[in-house]
Amino acid sequence: MKASKVKVCVLRIEGTNCEEESYQAFRRMGTQPEKVHLKQLIGMDVSSEEKRSLSDYQILVFPGGFSSGDYVRAGAIFAARMKSRLSEDLVDFIRSGKPVLGICNGFQVLVETGLLPAMSRVMSEYPEAVLGTNDSGRFECRPTILKKVNRTSCVFTSKISPDKLSLVPSAHAEGKLMFPLERAKQILKELEENDQIVFKYVDPEGNQAGYPWCPNGSTENIAGICNREGNVFGLMPHPERVFFRFTHPDWTRKTDGPGDGRAVFESVLDYVTKKL
């Protein structure tokens, strides 16, 4: 499949606010992105011309923001609305090998939906993790450094070398990835064995470190995870915000080359054009 034929669904509802950046990242890769409201997929309060089908797209993106004001928990309402009306479509989409990306609030939505970490099923009945309030107790907006620890399975990181430290900004108040206390050790063990831990927060030397390098206190400094098959990926930092080198905070020291976030989009497009 040619890149120009790849259709990307950037899904939004009230409160999402990063859909434009996600849309532009995929548009710059030569694909056909479209900003789609959830109501268009479930056929609520829209005309027949406005209605959309998830099966018509090759990539699904949940952008960042504050969907439904982050009431109840971040991403919980967006997830509940999807799960009640789109569960079968989402499961079919993922089983077909099509990629799903969740950024920041989108990661929170994937966790609340049960699509991540998805230890034994495509979509778990109840959330198996939570993205809780940052240890600082406040909204953290800062550059963060990510180290790729995933080996082969994640389709969103094939263009990122193992020794690469990527500077990708974070902006969230609820980014602390946690697991049920009674199962935390077992879940972590399975995530490592299944190659589901994709990125970790590190310091400039590539070592795990506390605040401010890990802005939220996330378990084992985890910044992003994928499902067992590698086609569902969620992360708290925003790769779409460093698509270009000039949006890096230190861009004047090195002006050449792409931004560190671009490789995420290059990787998934490479997968789709070759596999789907």
Phi and psi restraints in degrees (value plus and minus 20) as a CYANA .aco file:
   2 LYS   PHI     -97.2   -57.2
   2 LYS   PSI     130.7   170.7
   3 ALA   PHI     -77.1   -37.1
   3 ALA   PSI     -56.8   -16.8
   4 SER   PHI     -86.6   -46.6
   4 SER   PSI     -34.4     5.6
   5 LYS   PHI    -117.5   -77.5
   5 LYS   PSI     -27.4    12.6
   6 VAL   PHI     -97.7   -57.7
   6 VAL   PSI     102.1   142.1
   7 LYS   PHI    -121.9   -81.9
   7 LYS   PSI     110.2   150.2
   8 VAL   PHI    -136.9   -96.9
   8 VAL   PSI     105.1   145.1
   9 CYS   PHI    -116.3   -76.3
   9 CYS   PSI      90.9   130.9
  10 VAL   PHI    -117.1   -77.1
  10 VAL   PSI      81.9   121.9
  11 LEU   PHI    -107.5   -67.5
  11 LEU   PSI     115.0   155.0
  12 ARG   PHI    -158.3  -118.3
  12 ARG   PSI     139.4   179.4
  13 ILE   PHI    -162.3  -122.3
  13 ILE   PSI    -189.0  -149.0
  14 GLU   PHI     -82.0   -42.0
  14 GLU   PSI     106.6   146.6
  15 GLY   PHI      84.2   124.2
  15 GLY   PSI     -43.3    -3.3
  16 THR   PHI     -86.9   -46.9
  16 THR   PSI     122.5   162.5
  17 ASN   PHI    -160.8  -120.8
  17 ASN   PSI      -9.3    30.7
  18 CYS   PHI    -136.9   -96.9
  18 CYS   PSI      -4.8    35.2
  19 GLU   PHI     -86.8   -46.8
  19 GLU   PSI     -51.5   -11.5
  20 GLU   PHI     -86.6   -46.6
  20 GLU   PSI     -64.0   -24.0
  21 GLU   PHI     -83.3   -43.3
  21 GLU   PSI     -61.1   -21.1
  22 SER   PHI     -86.2   -46.2
  22 SER   PSI     -63.1   -23.1
  23 TYR   PHI     -77.8   -37.8
  23 TYR   PSI     -67.7   -27.7
  24 GLN   PHI     -86.4   -46.4
  24 GLN   PSI     -56.0   -16.0
  25 ALA   PHI     -79.7   -39.7
  25 ALA   PSI     -65.1   -25.1
  26 PHE   PHI     -94.6   -54.6
  26 PHE   PSI     -52.4   -12.4
  27 ARG   PHI     -83.9   -43.9
  27 ARG   PSI     -59.3   -19.3
  28 ARG   PHI     -88.5   -48.5
  28 ARG   PSI     -39.9     0.1
  29 MET   PHI    -103.9   -63.9
  29 MET   PSI     -20.5    19.5
  30 GLY   PHI      69.7   109.7
  30 GLY   PSI      -8.7    31.3
  31 THR   PHI    -110.1   -70.1
  31 THR   PSI    -196.6  -156.6
  32 GLN   PHI    -131.3   -91.3
  32 GLN   PSI      60.8   100.8
  33 PRO   PHI    -100.4   -60.4
  33 PRO   PSI     134.6   174.6
  34 GLU   PHI    -164.6  -124.6
  34 GLU   PSI     112.3   152.3
  35 LYS   PHI    -102.5   -62.5
  35 LYS   PSI      96.1   136.1
  36 VAL   PHI    -139.7   -99.7
  36 VAL   PSI     108.5   148.5
  37 HIS   PHI    -100.7   -60.7
  37 HIS   PSI     126.3   166.3
  38 LEU   PHI     -73.2   -33.2
  38 LEU   PSI     -56.4   -16.4
  39 LYS   PHI     -82.3   -42.3
  39 LYS   PSI     -47.3    -7.3
  40 GLN   PHI     -89.9   -49.9
  40 GLN   PSI     -50.8   -10.8
  41 LEU   PHI    -100.6   -60.6
  41 LEU   PSI     -51.8   -11.8
  42 ILE   PHI    -116.9   -76.9
  42 ILE   PSI     -22.1    17.9
  43 GLY   PHI      50.6    90.6
  43 GLY   PSI      16.0    56.0
  44 MET   PHI    -127.5   -87.5
  44 MET   PSI     103.1   143.1
  45 ASP   PHI      38.8    78.8
  45 ASP   PSI      14.0    54.0
  46 VAL   PHI    -152.3  -112.3
  46 VAL   PSI     137.4   177.4
  47 SER   PHI     -98.9   -58.9
  47 SER   PSI     149.3   189.3
  48 SER   PHI     -83.9   -43.9
  48 SER   PSI     -50.8   -10.8
  49 GLU   PHI     -91.3   -51.3
  49 GLU   PSI     -48.8    -8.8
  50 GLU   PHI    -105.4   -65.4
  50 GLU   PSI     -39.7     0.3
  51 LYS   PHI     -85.9   -45.9
  51 LYS   PSI     123.3   163.3
  52 ARG   PHI    -149.9  -109.9
  52 ARG   PSI     136.4   176.4
  53 SER   PHI    -138.0   -98.0
  53 SER   PSI     111.4   151.4
  54 LEU   PHI     -79.4   -39.4
  54 LEU   PSI     -52.0   -12.0
  55 SER   PHI     -85.7   -45.7
  55 SER   PSI     -35.5     4.5
  56 ASP   PHI     -99.4   -59.4
  56 ASP   PSI     -27.7    12.3
  57 TYR   PHI    -128.7   -88.7
  57 TYR   PSI     135.2   175.2
  58 GLN   PHI    -121.1   -81.1
  58 GLN   PSI     -41.3    -1.3
  59 ILE   PHI    -155.4  -115.4
  59 ILE   PSI     118.6   158.6
  60 LEU   PHI    -138.3   -98.3
  60 LEU   PSI     111.8   151.8
  61 VAL   PHI    -145.6  -105.6
  61 VAL   PSI     110.8   150.8
  62 PHE   PHI    -125.7   -85.7
  62 PHE   PSI      88.3   128.3
  63 PRO   PHI    -101.1   -61.1
  63 PRO   PSI     155.1   195.1
  64 GLY   PHI     -99.5   -59.5
  64 GLY   PSI     155.2   195.2
  65 GLY   PHI     118.7   158.7
  65 GLY   PSI    -169.5  -129.5
  66 PHE   PHI    -157.7  -117.7
  66 PHE   PSI      45.9    85.9
  67 SER   PHI     -75.1   -35.1
  67 SER   PSI     110.1   150.1
  68 SER   PHI      33.0    73.0
  68 SER   PSI      12.3    52.3
  69 GLY   PHI      48.5    88.5
  69 GLY   PSI      -8.6    31.4
  70 ASP   PHI      38.3    78.3
  70 ASP   PSI       5.6    45.6
  71 TYR   PHI     -87.2   -47.2
  71 TYR   PSI     137.3   177.3
  72 VAL   PHI      50.1    90.1
  72 VAL   PSI     -94.9   -54.9
  73 ARG   PHI    -171.3  -131.3
  73 ARG   PSI     138.3   178.3
  74 ALA   PHI     -78.1   -38.1
  74 ALA   PSI     102.8   142.8
  75 GLY   PHI      63.5   103.5
  75 GLY   PSI     -26.3    13.7
  76 ALA   PHI     -87.3   -47.3
  76 ALA   PSI     -61.6   -21.6
  77 ILE   PHI     -91.3   -51.3
  77 ILE   PSI     -63.7   -23.7
  78 PHE   PHI     -76.5   -36.5
  78 PHE   PSI     -65.3   -25.3
  79 ALA   PHI     -84.0   -44.0
  79 ALA   PSI     -63.8   -23.8
  80 ALA   PHI     -84.1   -44.1
  80 ALA   PSI     -60.4   -20.4
  81 ARG   PHI     -84.8   -44.8
  81 ARG   PSI     -59.6   -19.6
  82 MET   PHI     -88.8   -48.8
  82 MET   PSI     -65.5   -25.5
  83 LYS   PHI     -84.8   -44.8
  83 LYS   PSI     -51.1   -11.1
  84 SER   PHI     -94.7   -54.7
  84 SER   PSI     -43.1    -3.1
  85 ARG   PHI    -144.4  -104.4
  85 ARG   PSI     -39.0     1.0
  86 LEU   PHI    -144.9  -104.9
  86 LEU   PSI      -7.7    32.3
  87 SER   PHI     -74.1   -34.1
  87 SER   PSI     -69.7   -29.7
  88 GLU   PHI     -84.3   -44.3
  88 GLU   PSI     -61.7   -21.7
  89 ASP   PHI     -84.2   -44.2
  89 ASP   PSI     -61.1   -21.1
  90 LEU   PHI     -85.3   -45.3
  90 LEU   PSI     -64.7   -24.7
  91 VAL   PHI     -83.6   -43.6
  91 VAL   PSI     -63.4   -23.4
  92 ASP   PHI     -82.4   -42.4
  92 ASP   PSI     -61.2   -21.2
  93 PHE   PHI     -79.0   -39.0
  93 PHE   PSI     -66.8   -26.8
  94 ILE   PHI     -91.9   -51.9
  94 ILE   PSI     -62.2   -22.2
  95 ARG   PHI     -82.9   -42.9
  95 ARG   PSI     -45.9    -5.9
  96 SER   PHI     -97.3   -57.3
  96 SER   PSI     -23.7    16.3
  97 GLY   PHI      72.9   112.9
  97 GLY   PSI     -19.0    21.0
  98 LYS   PHI     -93.2   -53.2
  98 LYS   PSI     122.6   162.6
  99 PRO   PHI    -101.9   -61.9
  99 PRO   PSI     127.6   167.6
 100 VAL   PHI    -148.5  -108.5
 100 VAL   PSI     108.6   148.6
 101 LEU   PHI    -139.9   -99.9
 101 LEU   PSI     110.8   150.8
 102 GLY   PHI    -144.4  -104.4
 102 GLY   PSI     101.0   141.0
 103 ILE   PHI    -131.6   -91.6
 103 ILE   PSI     103.8   143.8
 104 CYS   PHI      37.2    77.2
 104 CYS   PSI    -127.3   -87.3
 105 ASN   PHI     -78.7   -38.7
 105 ASN   PSI     -50.6   -10.6
 106 GLY   PHI     -85.6   -45.6
 106 GLY   PSI     -56.2   -16.2
 107 PHE   PHI     -83.7   -43.7
 107 PHE   PSI     -63.3   -23.3
 108 GLN   PHI     -80.4   -40.4
 108 GLN   PSI     -58.7   -18.7
 109 VAL   PHI     -84.9   -44.9
 109 VAL   PSI     -63.8   -23.8
 110 LEU   PHI     -82.2   -42.2
 110 LEU   PSI     -58.7   -18.7
 111 VAL   PHI     -88.8   -48.8
 111 VAL   PSI     -65.1   -25.1
 112 GLU   PHI     -86.0   -46.0
 112 GLU   PSI     -51.1   -11.1
 113 THR   PHI     -94.4   -54.4
 113 THR   PSI     -43.0    -3.0
 114 GLY   PHI      73.2   113.2
 114 GLY   PSI     -10.5    29.5
 115 LEU   PHI    -102.1   -62.1
 115 LEU   PSI     -35.1     4.9
 116 LEU   PHI    -159.1  -119.1
 116 LEU   PSI     121.1   161.1
 117 PRO   PHI     -98.5   -58.5
 117 PRO   PSI     -26.5    13.5
 118 ALA   PHI      31.5    71.5
 118 ALA   PSI      43.9    83.9
 119 MET   PHI     -88.5   -48.5
 119 MET   PSI     -56.1   -16.1
 120 SER   PHI    -151.4  -111.4
 120 SER   PSI     -32.3     7.7
 121 ARG   PHI    -155.8  -115.8
 121 ARG   PSI     142.1   182.1
 122 VAL   PHI     -80.2   -40.2
 122 VAL   PSI     -62.0   -22.0
 123 MET   PHI    -157.3  -117.3
 123 MET   PSI      95.5   135.5
 124 SER   PHI     -94.4   -54.4
 124 SER   PSI     133.0   173.0
 125 GLU   PHI     -85.8   -45.8
 125 GLU   PSI     -58.9   -18.9
 126 TYR   PHI    -144.9  -104.9
 126 TYR   PSI     135.1   175.1
 127 PRO   PHI     -77.9   -37.9
 127 PRO   PSI     117.9   157.9
 128 GLU   PHI    -123.1   -83.1
 128 GLU   PSI     -14.9    25.1
 129 ALA   PHI    -178.1  -138.1
 129 ALA   PSI     155.8   195.8
 130 VAL   PHI    -170.7  -130.7
 130 VAL   PSI     129.7   169.7
 131 LEU   PHI    -126.7   -86.7
 131 LEU   PSI      80.9   120.9
 132 GLY   PHI    -112.9   -72.9
 132 GLY   PSI    -199.7  -159.7
 133 THR   PHI     -82.0   -42.0
 133 THR   PSI     117.0   157.0
 134 ASN   PHI     -74.2   -34.2
 134 ASN   PSI     127.5   167.5
 135 ASP   PHI     -77.4   -37.4
 135 ASP   PSI     -50.7   -10.7
 136 SER   PHI     -91.9   -51.9
 136 SER   PSI     -35.7     4.3
 137 GLY   PHI      55.3    95.3
 137 GLY   PSI      -4.9    35.1
 138 ARG   PHI    -164.3  -124.3
 138 ARG   PSI     149.6   189.6
 139 PHE   PHI     -90.8   -50.8
 139 PHE   PSI     108.8   148.8
 140 GLU   PHI    -132.1   -92.1
 140 GLU   PSI      99.2   139.2
 141 CYS   PHI    -144.4  -104.4
 141 CYS   PSI      83.4   123.4
 142 ARG   PHI    -179.8  -139.8
 142 ARG   PSI     137.2   177.2
 143 PRO   PHI     -85.1   -45.1
 143 PRO   PSI     117.4   157.4
 144 THR   PHI    -147.1  -107.1
 144 THR   PSI     129.9   169.9
 145 ILE   PHI    -127.1   -87.1
 145 ILE   PSI     107.7   147.7
 146 LEU   PHI    -132.9   -92.9
 146 LEU   PSI     120.2   160.2
 147 LYS   PHI    -135.9   -95.9
 147 LYS   PSI     108.6   148.6
 148 LYS   PHI     -95.3   -55.3
 148 LYS   PSI     102.8   142.8
 149 VAL   PHI    -134.5   -94.5
 149 VAL   PSI     -31.4     8.6
 150 ASN   PHI     -88.4   -48.4
 150 ASN   PSI     120.4   160.4
 151 ARG   PHI    -111.1   -71.1
 151 ARG   PSI     -78.6   -38.6
 152 THR   PHI    -160.8  -120.8
 152 THR   PSI     -45.3    -5.3
 153 SER   PHI     -96.1   -56.1
 153 SER   PSI     -50.6   -10.6
 154 CYS   PHI     -96.6   -56.6
 154 CYS   PSI     103.0   143.0
 155 VAL   PHI     -95.5   -55.5
 155 VAL   PSI     -27.4    12.6
 156 PHE   PHI    -114.7   -74.7
 156 PHE   PSI     -18.3    21.7
 157 THR   PHI    -150.3  -110.3
 157 THR   PSI      -8.4    31.6
 158 SER   PHI     -83.4   -43.4
 158 SER   PSI     -45.3    -5.3
 159 LYS   PHI    -112.2   -72.2
 159 LYS   PSI     -12.6    27.4
 160 ILE   PHI    -128.0   -88.0
 160 ILE   PSI     101.5   141.5
 161 SER   PHI     -91.4   -51.4
 161 SER   PSI     131.3   171.3
 162 PRO   PHI     -80.3   -40.3
 162 PRO   PSI     -49.2    -9.2
 163 ASP   PHI    -113.1   -73.1
 163 ASP   PSI     -15.9    24.1
 164 LYS   PHI     -97.0   -57.0
 164 LYS   PSI     110.1   150.1
 165 LEU   PHI    -124.1   -84.1
 165 LEU   PSI      98.4   138.4
 166 SER   PHI    -123.7   -83.7
 166 SER   PSI     111.0   151.0
 167 LEU   PHI    -112.3   -72.3
 167 LEU   PSI      90.3   130.3
 168 VAL   PHI    -152.0  -112.0
 168 VAL   PSI     105.2   145.2
 169 PRO   PHI     -91.9   -51.9
 169 PRO   PSI     126.8   166.8
 170 SER   PHI    -133.9   -93.9
 170 SER   PSI     129.1   169.1
 171 ALA   PHI    -175.3  -135.3
 171 ALA   PSI      70.9   110.9
 172 HIS   PHI    -179.1  -139.1
 172 HIS   PSI     138.9   178.9
 173 ALA   PHI    -127.9   -87.9
 173 ALA   PSI     -40.3    -0.3
 174 GLU   PHI    -149.3  -109.3
 174 GLU   PSI      61.8   101.8
 175 GLY   PHI    -146.8  -106.8
 175 GLY   PSI     -10.0    30.0
 176 LYS   PHI    -103.3   -63.3
 176 LYS   PSI      82.9   122.9
 177 LEU   PHI     -92.9   -52.9
 177 LEU   PSI     103.8   143.8
 178 MET   PHI    -156.4  -116.4
 178 MET   PSI     137.4   177.4
 179 PHE   PHI    -144.9  -104.9
 179 PHE   PSI     141.0   181.0
 180 PRO   PHI     -74.0   -34.0
 180 PRO   PSI     112.1   152.1
 181 LEU   PHI     -73.7   -33.7
 181 LEU   PSI     -62.1   -22.1
 182 GLU   PHI     -93.2   -53.2
 182 GLU   PSI     -34.1     5.9
 183 ARG   PHI    -142.1  -102.1
 183 ARG   PSI     -19.3    20.7
 184 ALA   PHI     -76.6   -36.6
 184 ALA   PSI     -67.9   -27.9
 185 LYS   PHI     -83.6   -43.6
 185 LYS   PSI     -61.8   -21.8
 186 GLN   PHI     -87.9   -47.9
 186 GLN   PSI     -61.0   -21.0
 187 ILE   PHI     -83.8   -43.8
 187 ILE   PSI     -64.5   -24.5
 188 LEU   PHI     -80.0   -40.0
 188 LEU   PSI     -62.2   -22.2
 189 LYS   PHI     -81.3   -41.3
 189 LYS   PSI     -64.5   -24.5
 190 GLU   PHI     -87.3   -47.3
 190 GLU   PSI     -59.1   -19.1
 191 LEU   PHI     -80.4   -40.4
 191 LEU   PSI     -62.1   -22.1
 192 GLU   PHI     -88.1   -48.1
 192 GLU   PSI     -63.8   -23.8
 193 GLU   PHI     -85.2   -45.2
 193 GLU   PSI     -55.0   -15.0
 194 ASN   PHI    -106.7   -66.7
 194 ASN   PSI     -18.6    21.4
 195 ASP   PHI      41.4    81.4
 195 ASP   PSI      20.5    60.5
 196 GLN   PHI    -117.2   -77.2
 196 GLN   PSI     -31.9     8.1
 197 ILE   PHI    -105.0   -65.0
 197 ILE   PSI      99.1   139.1
 198 VAL   PHI    -119.8   -79.8
 198 VAL   PSI     -72.7   -32.7
 199 PHE   PHI    -147.3  -107.3
 199 PHE   PSI     127.6   167.6
 200 LYS   PHI    -147.4  -107.4
 200 LYS   PSI     128.8   168.8
 201 TYR   PHI     -95.2   -55.2
 201 TYR   PSI     112.9   152.9
 202 VAL   PHI    -157.1  -117.1
 202 VAL   PSI     150.1   190.1
 203 ASP   PHI    -107.9   -67.9
 203 ASP   PSI     157.8   197.8
 204 PRO   PHI     -80.2   -40.2
 204 PRO   PSI     -37.3     2.7
 205 GLU   PHI    -111.8   -71.8
 205 GLU   PSI     -22.0    18.0
 206 GLY   PHI      68.2   108.2
 206 GLY   PSI      -4.8    35.2
 207 ASN   PHI    -123.1   -83.1
 207 ASN   PSI     125.7   165.7
 208 GLN   PHI     -81.7   -41.7
 208 GLN   PSI     115.0   155.0
 209 ALA   PHI    -167.9  -127.9
 209 ALA   PSI     142.1   182.1
 210 GLY   PHI    -102.8   -62.8
 210 GLY   PSI    -179.0  -139.0
 211 TYR   PHI     -80.4   -40.4
 211 TYR   PSI     119.9   159.9
 212 PRO   PHI    -111.4   -71.4
 212 PRO   PSI     -21.8    18.2
 213 TRP   PHI     -83.9   -43.9
 213 TRP   PSI     -59.5   -19.5
 214 CYS   PHI    -120.8   -80.8
 214 CYS   PSI      84.5   124.5
 215 PRO   PHI     -96.2   -56.2
 215 PRO   PSI     -28.2    11.8
 216 ASN   PHI    -150.2  -110.2
 216 ASN   PSI     -31.8     8.2
 217 GLY   PHI      64.6   104.6
 217 GLY   PSI       0.2    40.2
 218 SER   PHI     -76.3   -36.3
 218 SER   PSI     123.3   163.3
 219 THR   PHI     -71.8   -31.8
 219 THR   PSI     105.8   145.8
 220 GLU   PHI      33.3    73.3
 220 GLU   PSI       7.2    47.2
 221 ASN   PHI      40.8    80.8
 221 ASN   PSI       5.7    45.7
 222 ILE   PHI     -91.9   -51.9
 222 ILE   PSI     107.2   147.2
 223 ALA   PHI    -127.2   -87.2
 223 ALA   PSI     -40.9    -0.9
 224 GLY   PHI    -182.6  -142.6
 224 GLY   PSI     124.7   164.7
 225 ILE   PHI    -155.5  -115.5
 225 ILE   PSI     143.4   183.4
 226 CYS   PHI    -150.1  -110.1
 226 CYS   PSI     151.8   191.8
 227 ASN   PHI     -99.6   -59.6
 227 ASN   PSI     157.7   197.7
 228 ARG   PHI     -83.0   -43.0
 228 ARG   PSI     -54.0   -14.0
 229 GLU   PHI    -101.4   -61.4
 229 GLU   PSI     -36.5     3.5
 230 GLY   PHI      66.5   106.5
 230 GLY   PSI     -15.4    24.6
 231 ASN   PHI    -121.8   -81.8
 231 ASN   PSI     -20.8    19.2
 232 VAL   PHI    -138.0   -98.0
 232 VAL   PSI     101.6   141.6
 233 PHE   PHI    -156.3  -116.3
 233 PHE   PSI     110.8   150.8
 234 GLY   PHI    -150.1  -110.1
 234 GLY   PSI     120.5   160.5
 235 LEU   PHI    -167.2  -127.2
 235 LEU   PSI     131.9   171.9
 236 MET   PHI    -100.8   -60.8
 236 MET   PSI     -63.8   -23.8
 237 PRO   PHI     -84.8   -44.8
 237 PRO   PSI     144.7   184.7
 238 HIS   PHI    -128.5   -88.5
 238 HIS   PSI      72.2   112.2
 239 PRO   PHI     -85.5   -45.5
 239 PRO   PSI     -47.8    -7.8
 240 GLU   PHI     -86.7   -46.7
 240 GLU   PSI     -38.0     2.0
 241 ARG   PHI    -106.0   -66.0
 241 ARG   PSI     -28.8    11.2
 242 VAL   PHI    -147.4  -107.4
 242 VAL   PSI      25.0    65.0
 243 PHE   PHI     -87.8   -47.8
 243 PHE   PSI     -55.0   -15.0
 244 PHE   PHI    -128.9   -88.9
 244 PHE   PSI     131.1   171.1
 245 ARG   PHI     -83.8   -43.8
 245 ARG   PSI     -53.6   -13.6
 246 PHE   PHI     -92.6   -52.6
 246 PHE   PSI     -25.6    14.4
 247 THR   PHI    -115.2   -75.2
 247 THR   PSI     -18.6    21.4
 248 HIS   PHI     -95.2   -55.2
 248 HIS   PSI     125.3   165.3
 249 PRO   PHI     -85.5   -45.5
 249 PRO   PSI     -43.2    -3.2
 250 ASP   PHI    -128.0   -88.0
 250 ASP   PSI       8.2    48.2
 251 TRP   PHI     -83.0   -43.0
 251 TRP   PSI     -46.3    -6.3
 252 THR   PHI     -91.4   -51.4
 252 THR   PSI     -37.2     2.8
 253 ARG   PHI    -100.0   -60.0
 253 ARG   PSI     -46.1    -6.1
 254 LYS   PHI    -169.6  -129.6
 254 LYS   PSI      83.8   123.8
 255 THR   PHI    -113.9   -73.9
 255 THR   PSI     -32.1     7.9
 256 ASP   PHI    -111.5   -71.5
 256 ASP   PSI     137.1   177.1
 257 GLY   PHI      70.0   110.0
 257 GLY   PSI     149.2   189.2
 258 PRO   PHI     -97.7   -57.7
 258 PRO   PSI     146.3   186.3
 259 GLY   PHI     -92.4   -52.4
 259 GLY   PSI     138.8   178.8
 260 ASP   PHI     -85.7   -45.7
 260 ASP   PSI     -41.8    -1.8
 261 GLY   PHI    -100.0   -60.0
 261 GLY   PSI     -38.8     1.2
 262 ARG   PHI     -80.9   -40.9
 262 ARG   PSI     -53.4   -13.4
 263 ALA   PHI     -80.5   -40.5
 263 ALA   PSI     -48.7    -8.7
 264 VAL   PHI     -82.7   -42.7
 264 VAL   PSI     -64.5   -24.5
 265 PHE   PHI     -94.6   -54.6
 265 PHE   PSI     -55.7   -15.7
 266 GLU   PHI     -83.4   -43.4
 266 GLU   PSI     -59.7   -19.7
 267 SER   PHI     -84.8   -44.8
 267 SER   PSI     -68.6   -28.6
 268 VAL   PHI     -89.2   -49.2
 268 VAL   PSI     -54.6   -14.6
 269 LEU   PHI     -87.7   -47.7
 269 LEU   PSI     -58.1   -18.1
 270 ASP   PHI     -80.4   -40.4
 270 ASP   PSI     -61.7   -21.7
 271 TYR   PHI     -83.0   -43.0
 271 TYR   PSI     -68.5   -28.5
 272 VAL   PHI     -85.0   -45.0
 272 VAL   PSI     -64.1   -24.1
 273 THR   PHI     -87.3   -47.3
 273 THR   PSI     -44.4    -4.4
 274 LYS   PHI    -115.7   -75.7
 274 LYS   PSI     -49.8    -9.8
 275 LYS   PHI    -124.9   -84.9
 275 LYS   PSI     -46.3    -6.3
